[in-house]
């Protein structure tokens, strides 16, 4: 499992930059970022080199945020590798709420995903010899 920070942002010009600036000024490095938005707000999902300090920094800067556990896996760089894993998870009744890729090693993709069926997902991934990071 890895921890991700979810930052709730008003959907207005410059807000993502303000968030990144707060982290920069605290010397915190971003490892991944993803944003989902609606008309009024967005959820910025990120991982840093120091999530605990990042949460403190963001809250001190007035951002509402929380941490969420994701299952992180290493996927071989070949056609269909991720599809095989997702199909097997679906067949086991594991619902993927969202996923995204993040910094990877050469020849591998790193994918983080959220599910409420963590135990089932991890057991299946181990049986499939998928590397959980």
N, CA, C and O atoms as a GROMACS GRO file, in nm:
protein
  532
    1UNK      N    1   0.083  -0.119   0.000
    1UNK     CA    2   0.000   0.000   0.000
    1UNK      C    3   0.088   0.125   0.000
    1UNK      O    4   0.196   0.127   0.059
    2UNK      N    5   0.039   0.226  -0.066
    2UNK     CA    6   0.105   0.356  -0.064
    2UNK      C    7   0.001   0.460  -0.024
    2UNK      O    8  -0.119   0.440  -0.042
    3UNK      N    9   0.048   0.570   0.028
    3UNK     CA   10  -0.042   0.677   0.066
    3UNK      C   11  -0.045   0.785  -0.040
    3UNK      O   12   0.058   0.822  -0.097
    4UNK      N   13  -0.163   0.833  -0.065
    4UNK     CA   14  -0.186   0.941  -0.160
    4UNK      C   15  -0.253   1.054  -0.084
    4UNK      O   16  -0.327   1.030   0.012
    5UNK      N   17  -0.228   1.174  -0.125
    5UNK     CA   18  -0.294   1.290  -0.066
    5UNK      C   19  -0.404   1.336  -0.160
    5UNK      O   20  -0.381   1.350  -0.280
    6UNK      N   21  -0.521   1.359  -0.107
    6UNK     CA   22  -0.632   1.415  -0.185
    6UNK      C   23  -0.653   1.558  -0.136
    6UNK      O   24  -0.679   1.581  -0.018
    7UNK      N   25  -0.641   1.653  -0.228
    7UNK     CA   26  -0.658   1.794  -0.195
    7UNK      C   27  -0.784   1.844  -0.264
    7UNK      O   28  -0.799   1.828  -0.385
    8UNK      N   29  -0.874   1.902  -0.187
    8UNK     CA   30  -1.000   1.953  -0.242
    8UNK      C   31  -0.981   2.100  -0.276
    8UNK      O   32  -0.950   2.182  -0.189
    9UNK      N   33  -1.000   2.133  -0.404
    9UNK     CA   34  -0.973   2.267  -0.454
    9UNK      C   35  -1.096   2.330  -0.516
    9UNK      O   36  -1.174   2.262  -0.583
   10UNK      N   37  -1.114   2.459  -0.492
   10UNK     CA   38  -1.216   2.532  -0.566
   10UNK      C   39  -1.168   2.537  -0.712
   10UNK      O   40  -1.048   2.550  -0.738
   11UNK      N   41  -1.260   2.525  -0.804
   11UNK     CA   42  -1.225   2.528  -0.945
   11UNK      C   43  -1.213   2.674  -0.988
   11UNK      O   44  -1.305   2.733  -1.044
   12UNK      N   45  -1.094   2.730  -0.960
   12UNK     CA   46  -1.068   2.868  -1.001
   12UNK      C   47  -0.924   2.882  -1.045
   12UNK      O   48  -0.836   2.806  -1.003
   13UNK      N   49  -0.900   2.979  -1.129
   13UNK     CA   50  -0.768   3.004  -1.188
   13UNK      C   51  -0.660   3.014  -1.081
   13UNK      O   52  -0.676   3.085  -0.982
   14UNK      N   53  -0.551   2.941  -1.103
   14UNK     CA   54  -0.434   2.952  -1.019
   14UNK      C   55  -0.431   2.865  -0.895
   14UNK      O   56  -0.329   2.860  -0.826
   15UNK      N   57  -0.540   2.796  -0.865
   15UNK     CA   58  -0.547   2.721  -0.739
   15UNK      C   59  -0.448   2.604  -0.735
   15UNK      O   60  -0.388   2.579  -0.631
   16UNK      N   61  -0.432   2.532  -0.845
   16UNK     CA   62  -0.336   2.421  -0.848
   16UNK      C   63  -0.194   2.476  -0.830
   16UNK      O   64  -0.114   2.416  -0.758
   17UNK      N   65  -0.164   2.587  -0.893
   17UNK     CA   66  -0.034   2.649  -0.879
   17UNK      C   67  -0.005   2.691  -0.736
   17UNK      O   68   0.107   2.678  -0.688
   18UNK      N   69  -0.108   2.742  -0.666
   18UNK     CA   70  -0.091   2.781  -0.526
   18UNK      C   71  -0.056   2.660  -0.440
   18UNK      O   72   0.027   2.668  -0.350
   19UNK      N   73  -0.120   2.550  -0.468
   19UNK     CA   74  -0.094   2.426  -0.396
   19UNK      C   75   0.050   2.381  -0.419
   19UNK      O   76   0.122   2.348  -0.325
   20UNK      N   77   0.092   2.380  -0.544
   20UNK     CA   78   0.228   2.338  -0.578
   20UNK      C   79   0.332   2.434  -0.520
   20UNK      O   80   0.440   2.392  -0.478
   21UNK      N   81   0.299   2.562  -0.516
   21UNK     CA   82   0.390   2.661  -0.459
   21UNK      C   83   0.412   2.636  -0.311
   21UNK      O   84   0.525   2.646  -0.262
   22UNK      N   85   0.307   2.603  -0.238
   22UNK     CA   86   0.319   2.574  -0.095
   22UNK      C   87   0.414   2.456  -0.072
   22UNK      O   88   0.497   2.459   0.019
   23UNK      N   89   0.401   2.353  -0.155
   23UNK     CA   90   0.489   2.237  -0.143
   23UNK      C   91   0.633   2.274  -0.179
   23UNK      O   92   0.728   2.233  -0.112
   24UNK      N   93   0.648   2.352  -0.285
   24UNK     CA   94   0.782   2.395  -0.328
   24UNK      C   95   0.852   2.471  -0.216
   24UNK      O   96   0.968   2.444  -0.185
   25UNK      N   97   0.781   2.566  -0.155
   25UNK     CA   98   0.841   2.648  -0.050
   25UNK      C   99   0.879   2.566   0.073
   25UNK      O  100   0.967   2.606   0.150
   26UNK      N  101   0.814   2.452   0.092
   26UNK     CA  102   0.846   2.363   0.204
   26UNK      C  103   0.954   2.261   0.165
   26UNK      O  104   0.993   2.179   0.248
   27UNK      N  105   1.001   2.266   0.041
   27UNK     CA  106   1.104   2.174  -0.004
   27UNK      C  107   1.053   2.032  -0.027
   27UNK      O  108   1.130   1.936  -0.017
   28UNK      N  109   0.926   2.019  -0.059
   28UNK     CA  110   0.864   1.888  -0.079
   28UNK      C  111   0.854   1.861  -0.229
   28UNK      O  112   0.805   1.945  -0.305
   29UNK      N  113   0.902   1.745  -0.271
   29UNK     CA  114   0.904   1.709  -0.412
   29UNK      C  115   0.780   1.629  -0.450
   29UNK      O  116   0.743   1.535  -0.381
   30UNK      N  117   0.716   1.666  -0.560
   30UNK     CA  118   0.602   1.591  -0.613
   30UNK      C  119   0.651   1.469  -0.690
   30UNK      O  120   0.744   1.478  -0.770
   31UNK      N  121   0.588   1.355  -0.665
   31UNK     CA  122   0.620   1.232  -0.737
   31UNK      C  123   0.513   1.199  -0.841
   31UNK      O  124   0.543   1.139  -0.944
   32UNK      N  125   0.388   1.238  -0.813
   32UNK     CA  126   0.280   1.216  -0.908
   32UNK      C  127   0.169   1.314  -0.880
   32UNK      O  128   0.154   1.366  -0.769
   33UNK      N  129   0.090   1.338  -0.984
   33UNK     CA  130  -0.026   1.427  -0.973
   33UNK      C  131  -0.134   1.383  -1.070
   33UNK      O  132  -0.105   1.340  -1.182
   34UNK      N  133  -0.257   1.394  -1.025
   34UNK     CA  134  -0.372   1.370  -1.110
   34UNK      C  135  -0.483   1.460  -1.059
   34UNK      O  136  -0.496   1.481  -0.939
   35UNK      N  137  -0.563   1.512  -1.149
   35UNK     CA  138  -0.672   1.597  -1.104
   35UNK      C  139  -0.801   1.557  -1.176
   35UNK      O  140  -0.802   1.530  -1.296
   36UNK      N  141  -0.907   1.554  -1.098
   36UNK     CA  142  -1.041   1.532  -1.152
   36UNK      C  143  -1.121   1.656  -1.113
   36UNK      O  144  -1.116   1.701  -0.999
   37UNK      N  145  -1.195   1.710  -1.208
   37UNK     CA  146  -1.267   1.833  -1.175
   37UNK      C  147  -1.413   1.827  -1.216
   37UNK      O  148  -1.453   1.748  -1.302
   38UNK      N  149  -1.489   1.912  -1.152
   38UNK     CA  150  -1.627   1.939  -1.188
   38UNK      C  151  -1.634   2.090  -1.212
   38UNK      O  152  -1.532   2.158  -1.213
   39UNK      N  153  -1.751   2.139  -1.230
   39UNK     CA  154  -1.766   2.282  -1.256
   39UNK      C  155  -1.720   2.366  -1.137
   39UNK      O  156  -1.663   2.473  -1.156
   40UNK      N  157  -1.745   2.318  -1.015
   40UNK     CA  158  -1.720   2.399  -0.896
   40UNK      C  159  -1.595   2.363  -0.816
   40UNK      O  160  -1.540   2.448  -0.746
   41UNK      N  161  -1.549   2.238  -0.825
   41UNK     CA  162  -1.434   2.198  -0.745
   41UNK      C  163  -1.356   2.089  -0.816
   41UNK      O  164  -1.402   2.029  -0.913
   42UNK      N  165  -1.237   2.064  -0.764
   42UNK     CA  166  -1.154   1.957  -0.817
   42UNK      C  167  -1.092   1.878  -0.703
   42UNK      O  168  -1.083   1.927  -0.591
   43UNK      N  169  -1.051   1.758  -0.733
   43UNK     CA  170  -0.977   1.678  -0.637
   43UNK      C  171  -0.840   1.654  -0.700
   43UNK      O  172  -0.826   1.587  -0.802
   44UNK      N  173  -0.740   1.711  -0.636
   44UNK     CA  174  -0.602   1.694  -0.679
   44UNK      C  175  -0.546   1.576  -0.600
   44UNK      O  176  -0.539   1.581  -0.477
   45UNK      N  177  -0.507   1.472  -0.670
   45UNK     CA  178  -0.449   1.355  -0.605
   45UNK      C  179  -0.300   1.359  -0.632
   45UNK      O  180  -0.256   1.372  -0.746
   46UNK      N  181  -0.222   1.347  -0.525
   46UNK     CA  182  -0.078   1.355  -0.542
   46UNK      C  183  -0.004   1.268  -0.443
   46UNK      O  184  -0.056   1.231  -0.338
   47UNK      N  185   0.119   1.236  -0.480
   47UNK     CA  186   0.213   1.169  -0.393
   47UNK      C  187   0.340   1.252  -0.392
   47UNK      O  188   0.377   1.312  -0.493
   48UNK      N  189   0.406   1.256  -0.277
   48UNK     CA  190   0.527   1.336  -0.263
   48UNK      C  191   0.637   1.251  -0.200
   48UNK      O  192   0.617   1.134  -0.166
   49UNK      N  193   0.753   1.312  -0.186
   49UNK     CA  194   0.862   1.242  -0.120
   49UNK      C  195   0.847   1.245   0.033
   49UNK      O  196   0.924   1.180   0.103
   50UNK      N  197   0.747   1.320   0.084
   50UNK     CA  198   0.721   1.325   0.228
   50UNK      C  199   0.575   1.363   0.249
   50UNK      O  200   0.543   1.479   0.274
   51UNK      N  201   0.487   1.265   0.239
   51UNK     CA  202   0.343   1.293   0.246
   51UNK      C  203   0.299   1.351   0.380
   51UNK      O  204   0.212   1.438   0.384
   52UNK      N  205   0.359   1.306   0.490
   52UNK     CA  206   0.320   1.360   0.621
   52UNK      C  207   0.347   1.510   0.629
   52UNK      O  208   0.261   1.587   0.672
   53UNK      N  209   0.465   1.549   0.587
   53UNK     CA  210   0.500   1.691   0.588
   53UNK      C  211   0.416   1.768   0.486
   53UNK      O  212   0.379   1.883   0.511
   54UNK      N  213   0.386   1.706   0.372
   54UNK     CA  214   0.304   1.771   0.270
   54UNK      C  215   0.164   1.802   0.324
   54UNK      O  216   0.111   1.911   0.300
   55UNK      N  217   0.105   1.708   0.396
   55UNK     CA  218  -0.029   1.731   0.454
   55UNK      C  219  -0.024   1.848   0.552
   55UNK      O  220  -0.110   1.935   0.549
   56UNK      N  221   0.076   1.849   0.639
   56UNK     CA  222   0.090   1.960   0.735
   56UNK      C  223   0.104   2.093   0.662
   56UNK      O  224   0.040   2.192   0.698
   57UNK      N  225   0.188   2.094   0.559
   57UNK     CA  226   0.212   2.216   0.482
   57UNK      C  227   0.085   2.264   0.414
   57UNK      O  228   0.052   2.383   0.419
   58UNK      N  229   0.014   2.173   0.350
   58UNK     CA  230  -0.107   2.211   0.277
   58UNK      C  231  -0.216   2.260   0.372
   58UNK      O  232  -0.285   2.358   0.342
   59UNK      N  233  -0.232   2.195   0.484
   59UNK     CA  234  -0.333   2.240   0.582
   59UNK      C  235  -0.296   2.377   0.636
   59UNK      O  236  -0.384   2.462   0.652
   60UNK      N  237  -0.168   2.400   0.665
   60UNK     CA  238  -0.123   2.531   0.714
   60UNK      C  239  -0.146   2.641   0.610
   60UNK      O  240  -0.165   2.758   0.645
   61UNK      N  241  -0.144   2.602   0.481
   61UNK     CA  242  -0.167   2.698   0.373
   61UNK      C  243  -0.316   2.716   0.341
   61UNK      O  244  -0.352   2.788   0.248
   62UNK      N  245  -0.402   2.648   0.418
   62UNK     CA  246  -0.546   2.666   0.401
   62UNK      C  247  -0.613   2.568   0.308
   62UNK      O  248  -0.729   2.588   0.271
   63UNK      N  249  -0.544   2.462   0.269
   63UNK     CA  250  -0.603   2.362   0.181
   63UNK      C  251  -0.667   2.252   0.264
   63UNK      O  252  -0.612   2.209   0.366
   64UNK      N  253  -0.782   2.205   0.220
   64UNK     CA  254  -0.847   2.092   0.283
   64UNK      C  255  -0.795   1.966   0.214
   64UNK      O  256  -0.806   1.951   0.092
   65UNK      N  257  -0.736   1.874   0.294
   65UNK     CA  258  -0.681   1.754   0.233
   65UNK      C  259  -0.690   1.636   0.329
   65UNK      O  260  -0.711   1.652   0.450
   66UNK      N  261  -0.675   1.518   0.273
   66UNK     CA  262  -0.675   1.395   0.351
   66UNK      C  263  -0.585   1.295   0.280
   66UNK      O  264  -0.544   1.316   0.166
   67UNK      N  265  -0.554   1.186   0.350
   67UNK     CA  266  -0.474   1.081   0.287
   67UNK      C  267  -0.562   0.959   0.262
   67UNK      O  268  -0.657   0.932   0.334
   68UNK      N  269  -0.526   0.887   0.158
   68UNK     CA  270  -0.599   0.769   0.115
   68UNK      C  271  -0.496   0.662   0.081
   68UNK      O  272  -0.392   0.691   0.022
   69UNK      N  273  -0.525   0.538   0.120
   69UNK     CA  274  -0.435   0.429   0.083
   69UNK      C  275  -0.471   0.375  -0.054
   69UNK      O  276  -0.588   0.351  -0.085
   70UNK      N  277  -0.368   0.355  -0.136
   70UNK     CA  278  -0.384   0.294  -0.267
   70UNK      C  279  -0.304   0.165  -0.271
   70UNK      O  280  -0.205   0.150  -0.200
   71UNK      N  281  -0.347   0.075  -0.354
   71UNK     CA  282  -0.265  -0.041  -0.386
   71UNK      C  283  -0.179   0.002  -0.505
   71UNK      O  284  -0.231   0.051  -0.605
   72UNK      N  285  -0.049  -0.018  -0.493
   72UNK     CA  286   0.043   0.020  -0.601
   72UNK      C  287   0.106  -0.106  -0.657
   72UNK      O  288   0.156  -0.191  -0.582
   73UNK      N  289   0.104  -0.118  -0.787
   73UNK     CA  290   0.158  -0.237  -0.853
   73UNK      C  291   0.255  -0.198  -0.963
   73UNK      O  292   0.251  -0.086  -1.016
   74UNK      N  293   0.341  -0.292  -0.996
   74UNK     CA  294   0.432  -0.275  -1.108
   74UNK      C  295   0.379  -0.359  -1.223
   74UNK      O  296   0.353  -0.478  -1.207
   75UNK      N  297   0.364  -0.297  -1.339
   75UNK     CA  298   0.306  -0.364  -1.455
   75UNK      C  299   0.412  -0.371  -1.565
   75UNK      O  300   0.474  -0.270  -1.599
   76UNK      N  301   0.434  -0.490  -1.621
   76UNK     CA  302   0.532  -0.502  -1.731
   76UNK      C  303   0.493  -0.413  -1.849
   76UNK      O  304   0.375  -0.390  -1.875
   77UNK      N  305   0.593  -0.365  -1.919
   77UNK     CA  306   0.573  -0.279  -2.036
   77UNK      C  307   0.551  -0.366  -2.159
   77UNK      O  308   0.642  -0.387  -2.239
   78UNK      N  309   0.427  -0.415  -2.173
   78UNK     CA  310   0.391  -0.496  -2.289
   78UNK      C  311   0.241  -0.480  -2.313
   78UNK      O  312   0.166  -0.457  -2.218
   79UNK      N  313   0.197  -0.492  -2.435
   79UNK     CA  314   0.055  -0.478  -2.465
   79UNK      C  315  -0.030  -0.577  -2.385
   79UNK      O  316   0.000  -0.696  -2.381
   80UNK      N  317  -0.135  -0.527  -2.323
   80UNK     CA  318  -0.230  -0.611  -2.253
   80UNK      C  319  -0.196  -0.643  -2.109
   80UNK      O  320  -0.278  -0.705  -2.040
   81UNK      N  321  -0.078  -0.604  -2.059
   81UNK     CA  322  -0.040  -0.640  -1.922
   81UNK      C  323  -0.137  -0.581  -1.820
   81UNK      O  324  -0.182  -0.652  -1.730
   82UNK      N  325  -0.170  -0.455  -1.832
   82UNK     CA  326  -0.264  -0.394  -1.738
   82UNK      C  327  -0.404  -0.451  -1.758
   82UNK      O  328  -0.475  -0.475  -1.660
   83UNK      N  329  -0.444  -0.473  -1.882
   83UNK     CA  330  -0.577  -0.530  -1.909
   83UNK      C  331  -0.593  -0.665  -1.841
   83UNK      O  332  -0.698  -0.693  -1.783
   84UNK      N  333  -0.490  -0.750  -1.847
   84UNK     CA  334  -0.497  -0.882  -1.782
   84UNK      C  335  -0.522  -0.869  -1.632
   84UNK      O  336  -0.602  -0.942  -1.575
   85UNK      N  337  -0.452  -0.776  -1.570
   85UNK     CA  338  -0.468  -0.755  -1.426
   85UNK      C  339  -0.607  -0.702  -1.393
   85UNK      O  340  -0.672  -0.751  -1.301
   86UNK      N  341  -0.652  -0.603  -1.469
   86UNK     CA  342  -0.784  -0.544  -1.441
   86UNK      C  343  -0.898  -0.643  -1.465
   86UNK      O  344  -0.995  -0.644  -1.390
   87UNK      N  345  -0.887  -0.724  -1.567
   87UNK     CA  346  -0.989  -0.825  -1.595
   87UNK      C  347  -0.996  -0.927  -1.482
   87UNK      O  348  -1.105  -0.966  -1.440
   88UNK      N  349  -0.879  -0.969  -1.432
   88UNK     CA  350  -0.877  -1.065  -1.321
   88UNK      C  351  -0.936  -1.004  -1.194
   88UNK      O  352  -1.009  -1.072  -1.121
   89UNK      N  353  -0.904  -0.878  -1.166
   89UNK     CA  354  -0.961  -0.811  -1.048
   89UNK      C  355  -1.112  -0.801  -1.060
   89UNK      O  356  -1.183  -0.826  -0.963
   90UNK      N  357  -1.160  -0.764  -1.177
   90UNK     CA  358  -1.305  -0.755  -1.199
   90UNK      C  359  -1.372  -0.891  -1.178
   90UNK      O  360  -1.477  -0.899  -1.115
   91UNK      N  361  -1.312  -0.996  -1.231
   91UNK     CA  362  -1.369  -1.131  -1.216
   91UNK      C  363  -1.373  -1.173  -1.069
   91UNK      O  364  -1.458  -1.254  -1.031
   92UNK      N  365  -1.282  -1.119  -0.988
   92UNK     CA  366  -1.280  -1.151  -0.845
   92UNK      C  367  -1.370  -1.058  -0.764
   92UNK      O  368  -1.375  -1.067  -0.641
   93UNK      N  369  -1.443  -0.970  -0.831
   93UNK     CA  370  -1.536  -0.880  -0.763
   93UNK      C  371  -1.473  -0.755  -0.706
   93UNK      O  372  -1.532  -0.688  -0.621
   94UNK      N  373  -1.353  -0.721  -0.752
   94UNK     CA  374  -1.283  -0.602  -0.703
   94UNK      C  375  -1.319  -0.484  -0.792
   94UNK      O  376  -1.291  -0.484  -0.912
   95UNK      N  377  -1.381  -0.384  -0.733
   95UNK     CA  378  -1.418  -0.264  -0.805
   95UNK      C  379  -1.307  -0.161  -0.794
   95UNK      O  380  -1.264  -0.128  -0.683
   96UNK      N  381  -1.259  -0.111  -0.906
   96UNK     CA  382  -1.157  -0.007  -0.908
   96UNK      C  383  -1.228   0.128  -0.910
   96UNK      O  384  -1.299   0.159  -1.006
   97UNK      N  385  -1.210   0.207  -0.805
   97UNK     CA  386  -1.275   0.338  -0.798
   97UNK      C  387  -1.205   0.439  -0.887
   97UNK      O  388  -1.271   0.520  -0.953
   98UNK      N  389  -1.073   0.437  -0.890
   98UNK     CA  390  -0.995   0.517  -0.983
   98UNK      C  391  -0.854   0.463  -0.984
   98UNK      O  392  -0.814   0.389  -0.894
   99UNK      N  393  -0.778   0.499  -1.088
   99UNK     CA  394  -0.638   0.460  -1.094
   99UNK      C  395  -0.562   0.561  -1.177
   99UNK      O  396  -0.621   0.635  -1.257
  100UNK      N  397  -0.433   0.564  -1.158
  100UNK     CA  398  -0.346   0.644  -1.243
  100UNK      C  399  -0.204   0.593  -1.231
  100UNK      O  400  -0.169   0.523  -1.136
  101UNK      N  401  -0.123   0.628  -1.328
  101UNK     CA  402   0.017   0.585  -1.326
  101UNK      C  403   0.100   0.692  -1.259
  101UNK      O  404   0.059   0.808  -1.247
  102UNK      N  405   0.219   0.652  -1.216
  102UNK     CA  406   0.311   0.747  -1.156
  102UNK      C  407   0.453   0.707  -1.189
  102UNK      O  408   0.475   0.608  -1.259
  103UNK      N  409   0.552   0.782  -1.140
  103UNK     CA  410   0.692   0.761  -1.176
  103UNK      C  411   0.726   0.613  -1.181
  103UNK      O  412   0.691   0.537  -1.091
  104UNK      N  413   0.796   0.575  -1.286
  104UNK     CA  414   0.821   0.432  -1.306
  104UNK      C  415   0.968   0.401  -1.327
  104UNK      O  416   1.050   0.489  -1.350
  105UNK      N  417   0.996   0.273  -1.318
  105UNK     CA  418   1.131   0.223  -1.348
  105UNK      C  419   1.136   0.188  -1.496
  105UNK      O  420   1.032   0.167  -1.559
  106UNK      N  421   1.253   0.182  -1.550
  106UNK     CA  422   1.268   0.150  -1.692
  106UNK      C  423   1.202   0.017  -1.725
  106UNK      O  424   1.227  -0.084  -1.660
  107UNK      N  425   1.117   0.018  -1.826
  107UNK     CA  426   1.052  -0.104  -1.872
  107UNK      C  427   0.933  -0.148  -1.789
  107UNK      O  428   0.878  -0.256  -1.812
  108UNK      N  429   0.893  -0.068  -1.693
  108UNK     CA  430   0.779  -0.102  -1.607
  108UNK      C  431   0.691   0.021  -1.591
  108UNK      O  432   0.739   0.134  -1.598
  109UNK      N  433   0.562  -0.001  -1.571
  109UNK     CA  434   0.471   0.107  -1.537
  109UNK      C  435   0.429   0.087  -1.392
  109UNK      O  436   0.409  -0.026  -1.348
  110UNK      N  437   0.415   0.194  -1.319
  110UNK     CA  438   0.364   0.187  -1.183
  110UNK      C  439   0.222   0.243  -1.185
  110UNK      O  440   0.198   0.354  -1.232
  111UNK      N  441   0.130   0.165  -1.134
  111UNK     CA  442  -0.012   0.202  -1.131
  111UNK      C  443  -0.060   0.198  -0.988
  111UNK      O  444  -0.037   0.100  -0.917
  112UNK      N  445  -0.126   0.303  -0.945
  112UNK     CA  446  -0.189   0.305  -0.813
  112UNK      C  447  -0.339   0.305  -0.834
  112UNK      O  448  -0.390   0.375  -0.921
  113UNK      N  449  -0.409   0.226  -0.752
  113UNK     CA  450  -0.555   0.226  -0.764
  113UNK      C  451  -0.622   0.214  -0.629
  113UNK      O  452  -0.565   0.159  -0.535
  114UNK      N  453  -0.742   0.266  -0.621
  114UNK     CA  454  -0.820   0.263  -0.498
  114UNK      C  455  -0.934   0.164  -0.513
  114UNK      O  456  -1.002   0.160  -0.615
  115UNK      N  457  -0.952   0.084  -0.409
  115UNK     CA  458  -1.062  -0.011  -0.404
  115UNK      C  459  -1.100  -0.033  -0.259
  115UNK      O  460  -1.017  -0.017  -0.169
  116UNK      N  461  -1.223  -0.069  -0.236
  116UNK     CA  462  -1.266  -0.104  -0.101
  116UNK      C  463  -1.235  -0.249  -0.071
  116UNK      O  464  -1.244  -0.291   0.045
  117UNK      N  465  -1.198  -0.328  -0.172
  117UNK     CA  466  -1.170  -0.471  -0.156
  117UNK      C  467  -1.019  -0.495  -0.152
  117UNK      O  468  -0.967  -0.575  -0.229
  118UNK      N  469  -0.948  -0.426  -0.063
  118UNK     CA  470  -0.802  -0.431  -0.061
  118UNK      C  471  -0.749  -0.572  -0.039
  118UNK      O  472  -0.657  -0.615  -0.108
  119UNK      N  473  -0.806  -0.644   0.056
  119UNK     CA  474  -0.755  -0.779   0.087
  119UNK      C  475  -0.772  -0.873  -0.032
  119UNK      O  476  -0.680  -0.947  -0.067
  120UNK      N  477  -0.890  -0.871  -0.092
  120UNK     CA  478  -0.917  -0.957  -0.208
  120UNK      C  479  -0.822  -0.920  -0.322
  120UNK      O  480  -0.764  -1.007  -0.386
  121UNK      N  481  -0.807  -0.790  -0.346
  121UNK     CA  482  -0.721  -0.743  -0.454
  121UNK      C  483  -0.576  -0.787  -0.430
  121UNK      O  484  -0.512  -0.839  -0.521
  122UNK      N  485  -0.524  -0.766  -0.311
  122UNK     CA  486  -0.384  -0.801  -0.282
  122UNK      C  487  -0.362  -0.952  -0.290
  122UNK      O  488  -0.260  -0.996  -0.343
  123UNK      N  489  -0.455  -1.030  -0.239
  123UNK     CA  490  -0.442  -1.177  -0.249
  123UNK      C  491  -0.436  -1.221  -0.394
  123UNK      O  492  -0.351  -1.302  -0.431
  124UNK      N  493  -0.526  -1.168  -0.477
  124UNK     CA  494  -0.528  -1.204  -0.618
  124UNK      C  495  -0.401  -1.160  -0.689
  124UNK      O  496  -0.343  -1.236  -0.766
  125UNK      N  497  -0.357  -1.038  -0.663
  125UNK     CA  498  -0.236  -0.987  -0.728
  125UNK      C  499  -0.114  -1.074  -0.693
  125UNK      O  500  -0.030  -1.100  -0.778
  126UNK      N  501  -0.107  -1.117  -0.568
  126UNK     CA  502   0.005  -1.206  -0.527
  126UNK      C  503  -0.002  -1.337  -0.602
  126UNK      O  504   0.101  -1.389  -0.646
  127UNK      N  505  -0.123  -1.393  -0.616
  127UNK     CA  506  -0.138  -1.519  -0.690
  127UNK      C  507  -0.099  -1.504  -0.836
  127UNK      O  508  -0.052  -1.600  -0.899
  128UNK      N  509  -0.119  -1.383  -0.890
  128UNK     CA  510  -0.084  -1.356  -1.030
  128UNK      C  511   0.063  -1.317  -1.046
  128UNK      O  512   0.109  -1.288  -1.156
  129UNK      N  513   0.137  -1.316  -0.934
  129UNK     CA  514   0.277  -1.273  -0.934
  129UNK      C  515   0.296  -1.130  -0.980
  129UNK      O  516   0.397  -1.096  -1.042
  130UNK      N  517   0.197  -1.045  -0.949
  130UNK     CA  518   0.208  -0.903  -0.980
  130UNK      C  519   0.283  -0.839  -0.862
  130UNK      O  520   0.247  -0.860  -0.746
  131UNK      N  521   0.385  -0.764  -0.893
  131UNK     CA  522   0.465  -0.701  -0.788
  131UNK      C  523   0.387  -0.584  -0.727
  131UNK      O  524   0.351  -0.488  -0.796
  132UNK      N  525   0.362  -0.595  -0.596
  132UNK     CA  526   0.296  -0.488  -0.521
  132UNK      C  527   0.408  -0.404  -0.460
  132UNK      O  528   0.496  -0.457  -0.393
  133UNK      N  529   0.403  -0.274  -0.484
  133UNK     CA  530   0.511  -0.188  -0.435
  133UNK      C  531   0.464  -0.096  -0.324
  133UNK      O  532   0.543  -0.017  -0.271
   0.00000   0.00000   0.00000
